[in-house]
Amino acid sequence: MIDLNNLNYRLSEADGVFILKNDNTTLGFVRFNNNGEVEYIFVNSLFRKKGIAKKLIRLVIKKTGKKIVLQKPVSPLGLKLLKSIENWN
């Protein structure tokens, strides 16, 4: 996993959405509500397997203080993410 601090990204937040961008593109984003329900999470395919989805989930946990729940339908990649973070909550 790479160090996101060396990726030169910017984080923005607005209306229940965290967005990670670099100078050229969106790296990923997560849409969530105040109950900790993740409505949608996306990571640009060029930046997958670098810890971005976990970073976004950690931001949601910190913001909401709630256990994370992915809203259905959950993709196969979403299921892998859930399995990797199940011990966080």
N, C-alpha and C positions, 0 to 999 in steps of 0.2 A: 504494500500500500504506500502511496506517495504521501508526502507531507503537504497538506492543503495550503499551508502557509507559504510554500514555495511556488504555488500555482498562480499567484498574482490575480486573485479574484476579488470581486466586490459582492457584498451581500446587501440585498435590499429587502424590505418588508413592507407590505401594504395589504390591508383587508384580508388577513388570514392566508397570505402567500409569502413564502420566503423564496427569493431568487438568487442564485449564484451565477455571476457572469464574469467573463474575462474581457479583454479588449476586443475580442473578435466574435464571441458567441455566448449563448446561454449554456452554462455547464449543466444546470439542473434547477428544478423548482419543486416545491411541495405546496399543495393547497390543503388547509386544515380548518377545523372549527375549534371553538373554545372547549369542547369536550374531549379533545385529543384525537378526534376522528380524522384520519387522513383521507381526504376525498380523492386526491390525485397526487402522484409523485412521478417525476420524470427526470431521467439523467440522459444527457446527450450520449449517444452510442460511442463516440470517440473518447469519452471520459468515464466510461463504466469501469468497475473493478478498481476504483481509486478512493473509495470511502466517501464519495459525495452523498449517496443516499443515506448513509448512516449519519453523516454530518447534518443533513437536513432533518432527519428524525430527531436527533439530539436537540436541535433548535426548537422543534415543536414541543418536545418534552419540557425543555427549559421554559418556554413561553407559557404553556398551558398548565404545567404541573400535573398532568394526567397520564394515565396509562394509554399507550398508543393502540388504536384500533384502525385497521385498514377497511374502508368501506368496500362492499362487494360491487362488481366482480373483482376478484384479486387475480392478477396475472401470475404465471409461473415464476417470473422474476420477483414479483411481490411476495409470493410465498417463501422464496429463498430469503428475502430480506426479513420477513417476519421471524423465520426460524433463527436467523443470526442475531436478532435483537430481543428474543423472547425472555432472556434473563435480565434485561435492563430494567423492566418495570417492577 
